[in-house]
Amino acid sequence: MQPATQAWGFAAVRLLGTAVTGFGAGWLFGNPFGGLAAALALHLAWVLANLARLEWWLRHRSYADPPDIGGVWGEIIAQIVRLHRRKRFHKQRFVQLMRQLQRSTAALPNGVVILNAQREIVWFNRMAARLLSLRRTADLGMRIENLLREPEFVRYLARQDFSNPVIIRPMTGEDCYLSLQVAPYGDGQLLLLVSDVSRQMRLEAVRRDFVANASHELRSPLTVISGYLETLGQDPALDPDLHAPLAEMRRQAERMTAIIRDLLELSRLEETGEIVGGEPIDVVALLALLRKDTLARPVHPRDVRVRVDSDARLIGDEPEIHSAFSNLVDNAAKFTPAEGSLEMRWWVDEDGGHFAVSDTGMGIPPEHIPRLTERFYRVDAGRSRATGGSGLGLAIVKHVLQRHGATLEVRSTLGGGSTFTCHFPPERIKAQLQPLTSATA
Ligand code: ADP
């Protein structure tokens, strides 16, 4: 039998024994019910005394031993002691775990800041304190935007798109760059991860400078070589056997000039961050110009169409936007046969402004699409060279779009044509007063 059941059985027998004894004693004195009442009152007093001892012990449990009472009371006390031990064990484990967690996050080479749904600082580790100059007592509970006022970070938080980190240059740090990435979790809380990327940024700057300087230095000798090739090509006394090799040399010199021009353009784009503001660009006129340029190519798709569903202006840098759009249109014209068609489209909706170039050309196998905007990446190197491509066009497009807060979407099927779409955010669109009904050229 279980000790608890035994104890309850014993308590019941004791109560019955007390009642019978009281009743018997009362009967001897001629008042059996008076005897029973007196015995039950005594029993109740004993129960109350035990209850008082138990209550006193519960209040002074931290230093007093449990009262030595047997039976059901002893069982209850044993249960309380067991529960208390278990609670203490779990509490100790939790405290240990918390300490370990705190020690490991403190040892992290990256900064970690926990923000609540109101973006107030709840906790941060030592590295975050060092990198962001946070003070343990003063800055807890402060809104992160009030402490990190760099415009790039404020815009990053407002955009709510935390898929990529943002690089900032803290106002306090000399030549210091920090990468900040927000990871949302739980019920609106945010984890802010901070790392020092100054070294990577310095290396990147060295690489950029090297490419820019090398391209710049190569430009002058190449101009001289191209000039001489041009003059030689026009010389009537030139041996006819040399005509073909000279033409090839001129083609290659032109390619090199195009590569150097694009490399210099890329270095310039990489040097500066996002364009804030800019001029309202007349996209409708720009597309008409691009159509004219495409039709002026020696070989071009038979059908070159422009479809404008909005005359809204695009706010940005006109030469850069022109260069990006013309790169996309050039590609579409280059990789589409003469009997194919090409369409440029501009439209505006609640998501912003969109410019798409669709062609019915050769298309791109799906495995190449994610890598198209890498420098010198070509699906078919031989074909790209034959068409005079530098392999840098889409890298330039990507950079220009990044500087305008825009993204590039590529849809293509092998043999079924391609569509390259630039998506601009709504703040880059300036609506005209007169709404335009769809127009096609
Ligand atoms: P390139 O100077 O070689 O055109 P880009 O960076 O502009 O370099 O394009 C990279 C590669 O993407 C091209 O070499 C080509 O293989 C592929 N590509 C780009 N646009 C198209 C298109 N409209 N149709 C098919 N392939 C394309």
Boltz pocket constraint, residues with backbone or C-beta under 6 A from the ligand:
constraints:
  - pocket:
      binder: B
      contacts: [[A, 327], [A, 328], [A, 331], [A, 332], [A, 333], [A, 335], [A, 359], [A, 361], [A, 362], [A, 363], [A, 364], [A, 372], [A, 374], [A, 377], [A, 378], [A, 379], [A, 380], [A, 384], [A, 385], [A, 388], [A, 389], [A, 390], [A, 391], [A, 392], [A, 393], [A, 394], [A, 395], [A, 418]]
      max_distance: 6.0
